[in-house]
């Protein structure tokens, strides 16, 4: 058969598949995500065409199911800010760290934040007890030695059990407005470094990462010493990257670090070549001028400027459309310095 005929046959087959998908989705015509759902179905059909290994298809199928269910659970609480809290499941109930974690959960909840934990014992249990059953989500993981959900979250509709760490970790990052870490093991290190890596590389927006230890402990100071001695001093990371985390021995300081971050700054997004900060209220023009002077090293050609509302390119912002904007040509590299911009705005106001 001539090559052109094969190409035409393939195009006709693709056209028929596309039409079948559209027919399948006809009851949802006009739905916001109609186009993306069509692409998801087409990707599934392509797995058959690719003769993908059954184990690969099973992995993808389970991951999609887990994420779909997690999205559904979180949807009613999308308007509320949340804090992901990590720390050792082996922390005893009589320890100072347990007490501090409990106090953190209670106090951050008083400020209107919900908490996300792994739903297990130790630090996870303490934070969720402090926040209360209504104030937290439990993101449990199915392990060979089954991890039982703590008593606060057991049986709650906001408890989600994942098979895969990567889907669970995605939800911890996607749904959170801050990360607070108490001393822990490999899992705590994994979550801490992943959060910092995602921010440093610009794959997630800058949020507070607070590392809490008791006054009698040097857990995070020792960790920080390793970071500075073996990463900063050897040029593996930039000195300003250490601004992406904050170490404290005080629960009140940890809470304040999270709450203050959102005093003036609300959120951010990229619009073309511009970085857009949504602000809770307008800031002074004199401050905007100082920002251009102090942070010229992270700007491409241009300056900081105020915009009373969304840029023309911004659509679908909903309630965020009423917020003023700070717009600037960030180089998208110096994320530690970007964190300093947020701090500068909040301190000035």
PELINUR-V149837 format. One record per backbone hydrogen bond with DSSP energy under -1.0 kcal/mol. NH is the residue of the N-H (numbers start at 1). CO is the residue of the C=O. E is the energy in kcal/mol with one decimal. If there is no record, write none. Layout:
nh=NH co=CO e=E
nh=NH co=CO e=E
This chain:
nh=6 co=2 e=-1.6
nh=7 co=3 e=-2.1
nh=8 co=4 e=-2.1
nh=9 co=5 e=-2.6
nh=10 co=6 e=-2.3
nh=11 co=7 e=-2.3
nh=12 co=8 e=-2.4
nh=13 co=9 e=-2.3
nh=14 co=10 e=-2.5
nh=15 co=11 e=-2.3
nh=16 co=12 e=-2.2
nh=17 co=13 e=-2.4
nh=18 co=14 e=-2.6
nh=19 co=15 e=-2.2
nh=20 co=16 e=-2.4
nh=21 co=17 e=-2.3
nh=22 co=18 e=-2.3
nh=23 co=19 e=-2.5
nh=24 co=20 e=-2.3
nh=25 co=21 e=-2.0
nh=26 co=23 e=-1.1
nh=28 co=25 e=-2.4
nh=29 co=26 e=-1.5
nh=31 co=28 e=-2.5
nh=34 co=31 e=-1.7
nh=37 co=33 e=-2.5
nh=38 co=34 e=-1.8
nh=39 co=35 e=-1.6
nh=40 co=36 e=-2.1
nh=41 co=37 e=-2.2
nh=42 co=38 e=-2.2
nh=43 co=39 e=-2.5
nh=44 co=40 e=-1.8
nh=45 co=41 e=-2.2
nh=46 co=42 e=-2.2
nh=47 co=43 e=-1.2
nh=49 co=45 e=-1.8
nh=50 co=46 e=-2.7
nh=52 co=47 e=-2.2
nh=57 co=53 e=-2.0
nh=58 co=54 e=-2.6
nh=59 co=55 e=-1.9
nh=60 co=56 e=-2.3
nh=61 co=57 e=-2.7
nh=62 co=58 e=-2.5
nh=63 co=59 e=-2.4
nh=64 co=60 e=-2.5
nh=65 co=61 e=-2.1
nh=66 co=62 e=-2.5
nh=67 co=63 e=-2.5
nh=68 co=64 e=-2.8
nh=69 co=65 e=-2.2
nh=70 co=66 e=-2.3
nh=71 co=67 e=-2.8
nh=72 co=68 e=-1.7
nh=73 co=69 e=-2.1
nh=74 co=70 e=-2.4
nh=75 co=71 e=-1.8
nh=77 co=74 e=-2.1
nh=78 co=75 e=-1.5
nh=80 co=77 e=-1.9
nh=83 co=114 e=-2.3
nh=84 co=178 e=-2.6
nh=85 co=116 e=-3.0
nh=86 co=180 e=-2.4
nh=88 co=183 e=-2.1
nh=95 co=92 e=-1.4
nh=99 co=95 e=-1.7
nh=100 co=96 e=-2.5
nh=101 co=97 e=-2.4
nh=102 co=98 e=-2.4
nh=103 co=99 e=-2.5
nh=104 co=100 e=-2.5
nh=105 co=101 e=-2.4
nh=106 co=102 e=-2.2
nh=107 co=103 e=-2.7
nh=108 co=104 e=-2.9
nh=109 co=105 e=-1.4
nh=110 co=106 e=-1.4
nh=112 co=109 e=-2.1
nh=113 co=108 e=-1.8
nh=114 co=81 e=-2.3
nh=115 co=135 e=-2.2
nh=116 co=83 e=-2.8
nh=117 co=137 e=-1.8
nh=123 co=88 e=-2.5
nh=124 co=121 e=-1.2
nh=126 co=122 e=-2.3
nh=127 co=123 e=-2.6
nh=128 co=124 e=-2.0
nh=129 co=125 e=-2.5
nh=130 co=126 e=-2.2
nh=131 co=127 e=-2.2
nh=132 co=128 e=-1.9
nh=135 co=132 e=-1.1
nh=137 co=115 e=-2.7
nh=138 co=158 e=-1.8
nh=139 co=117 e=-3.2
nh=140 co=160 e=-2.2
nh=142 co=162 e=-2.9
nh=150 co=119 e=-3.0
nh=154 co=150 e=-2.1
nh=156 co=153 e=-2.6
nh=159 co=156 e=-1.6
nh=160 co=138 e=-3.2
nh=162 co=140 e=-2.5
nh=168 co=164 e=-1.5
nh=169 co=165 e=-3.2
nh=170 co=166 e=-1.6
nh=171 co=167 e=-1.6
nh=172 co=168 e=-1.8
nh=173 co=169 e=-1.9
nh=174 co=170 e=-3.2
nh=175 co=171 e=-2.1
nh=177 co=82 e=-3.4
nh=179 co=208 e=-2.7
nh=180 co=84 e=-2.8
nh=181 co=210 e=-2.9
nh=182 co=86 e=-2.9
nh=189 co=185 e=-2.2
nh=190 co=186 e=-2.8
nh=191 co=187 e=-2.4
nh=192 co=188 e=-2.5
nh=193 co=189 e=-2.8
nh=194 co=190 e=-2.2
nh=195 co=191 e=-2.2
nh=196 co=192 e=-2.1
nh=197 co=193 e=-2.6
nh=198 co=194 e=-2.7
nh=199 co=195 e=-1.9
nh=200 co=196 e=-2.9
nh=201 co=197 e=-2.1
nh=202 co=199 e=-1.3
nh=203 co=198 e=-1.8
nh=204 co=198 e=-1.6
nh=210 co=179 e=-2.9
nh=211 co=246 e=-3.3
nh=212 co=181 e=-2.9
nh=213 co=248 e=-2.0
nh=217 co=214 e=-2.0
nh=222 co=218 e=-2.9
nh=223 co=219 e=-1.7
nh=224 co=220 e=-2.8
nh=225 co=221 e=-2.3
nh=226 co=222 e=-1.8
nh=227 co=223 e=-2.2
nh=228 co=224 e=-2.6
nh=229 co=225 e=-2.6
nh=230 co=226 e=-2.9
nh=231 co=227 e=-1.6
nh=232 co=227 e=-2.1
nh=233 co=228 e=-2.7
nh=235 co=232 e=-1.8
nh=236 co=231 e=-2.7
nh=237 co=231 e=-1.4
nh=241 co=238 e=-1.8
nh=242 co=239 e=-1.5
nh=243 co=240 e=-1.8
nh=244 co=241 e=-1.7
nh=245 co=242 e=-1.0
nh=246 co=209 e=-2.1
nh=248 co=211 e=-2.4
nh=254 co=250 e=-1.9
nh=255 co=251 e=-2.6
nh=256 co=252 e=-2.5
nh=257 co=253 e=-2.2
nh=258 co=254 e=-1.5
nh=259 co=255 e=-2.7
nh=260 co=256 e=-2.9
nh=262 co=259 e=-1.2
nh=263 co=260 e=-2.1
nh=266 co=278 e=-2.8
nh=267 co=278 e=-1.2
nh=269 co=276 e=-1.8
nh=271 co=274 e=-2.6
nh=274 co=271 e=-2.2
nh=275 co=328 e=-3.0
nh=276 co=269 e=-3.0
nh=277 co=326 e=-2.9
nh=278 co=267 e=-3.2
nh=279 co=324 e=-2.7
nh=280 co=264 e=-3.6
nh=288 co=284 e=-1.7
nh=289 co=285 e=-2.1
nh=290 co=286 e=-1.8
nh=291 co=287 e=-2.3
nh=292 co=288 e=-1.6
nh=293 co=289 e=-1.6
nh=294 co=290 e=-3.0
nh=295 co=291 e=-2.4
nh=298 co=295 e=-1.6
nh=299 co=296 e=-1.2
nh=300 co=329 e=-3.3
nh=305 co=327 e=-2.0
nh=307 co=325 e=-2.6
nh=314 co=311 e=-1.8
nh=320 co=317 e=-2.3
nh=321 co=318 e=-1.7
nh=322 co=319 e=-1.0
nh=323 co=320 e=-1.6
nh=325 co=307 e=-3.6
nh=326 co=277 e=-2.4
nh=327 co=305 e=-3.0
nh=328 co=275 e=-2.1
nh=330 co=328 e=-1.6
nh=331 co=298 e=-2.5
nh=335 co=333 e=-1.7
nh=338 co=334 e=-1.7
nh=339 co=335 e=-1.9
nh=340 co=336 e=-1.3
nh=341 co=337 e=-1.6
nh=342 co=338 e=-1.7
nh=343 co=339 e=-2.2
nh=344 co=340 e=-2.5
nh=345 co=341 e=-2.2
nh=346 co=342 e=-2.3
nh=347 co=343 e=-2.8
nh=348 co=344 e=-2.1
nh=349 co=345 e=-1.3
